[in-house]
Amino acid sequence: MSQRVAGVPPVVATGEPEGLATITLQRREILKLLKENPRLKPDLEEALQEFYENARDLASGETNLPLSIFPKQCLYACF
C-alpha cells in the first residue's frame, strides 16, 4: 500500500498527477472531435463558459475552498 501526502495528487503510470493525465486525454479527444466536426467550433466559447461555471462549483466543493477563490470568468480562450 502506498502512502499519500495530503495535498499531493496521486501519480499515474504516465508520471503525471492523475488530474493532469485526465486533462491531457480530454484535450486530445476534444481536438479529435473538432477535426472530425468543424461545425462545432463556433459554439466553443459559450460551452467553455458553461462548463467552467460547473467546474468552478465542483472545485470549490472538492477542495473546501470558498467559491470566491476561483475566478468568475474562465481565464482560457478557445482556439
Steps between C-alpha positions, in 0.01 A plus 500: 500500500641839401494794733344826388596845611213740561463748215715301259304329222570136421728431205387266223710290264565800272697666779248786509270568792169324438308819424755619245492169317122525478518857369756399238284213378187714489677774302607244243146370471363851454752578227412176325127580518558850365705366213223254415220756555624853418144638524527464881775761528274811505319370810818451705512835683147465632553137597833581667342763724213267592734214584733732689217613728426136583869420548537800731221370721650150503849629580368702791313199637786254457765727648284656772622840380255789472351553154639855505855358474430389143469760222141566390597493133706231333857618443544284192394567144401261228729455204 
